[in-house]
Amino acid sequence: MFRKNNKHRQQSFFESSRWMGKSAQDKLAKSWALLFYEHIYTQID
């Protein structure tokens, strides 16, 4: 049903997390967004 998607692994130059401070990056890493990305978004064809 799903195929492996590796296109999402390339970091964009304009990605907002590149411009965040360390504390904001840590908060983002501990939020539900990372889990959603790893378990849902990476499985989308």
C-alpha positions in Angstrom: 0.0 0.0 0.0 2.8 2.4 0.9 6.2 2.9 -0.8 9.3 4.2 1.0 9.6 7.9 0.8 13.1 9.4 1.3 12.5 12.8 -0.4 11.5 14.3 2.9 14.9 13.8 4.4 16.6 16.6 2.4 16.7 19.8 4.5 15.3 22.9 2.9 17.3 26.1 3.0 14.2 28.0 4.0 13.0 25.5 6.7 11.8 27.4 9.7 13.6 25.2 12.3 17.0 26.3 10.9 16.3 29.8 12.2 14.9 28.8 15.6 16.8 29.2 18.8 18.0 26.1 20.7 15.2 26.2 23.2 12.5 26.5 20.5 14.2 23.5 18.6 14.1 21.5 21.8 10.4 22.3 22.4 9.6 21.3 18.8 11.5 18.0 19.2 9.5 17.1 22.3 6.1 18.0 20.8 3.7 15.7 19.0 4.9 17.2 15.7 8.0 15.0 15.6 6.0 11.8 16.2 3.5 12.8 13.5 6.4 13.4 11.1 8.2 10.1 11.9 5.1 7.8 12.0 2.6 9.4 9.6 4.2 11.9 7.2 7.0 9.6 6.2 4.5 6.9 5.2 2.6 9.1 2.8 3.3 8.4 -0.9 
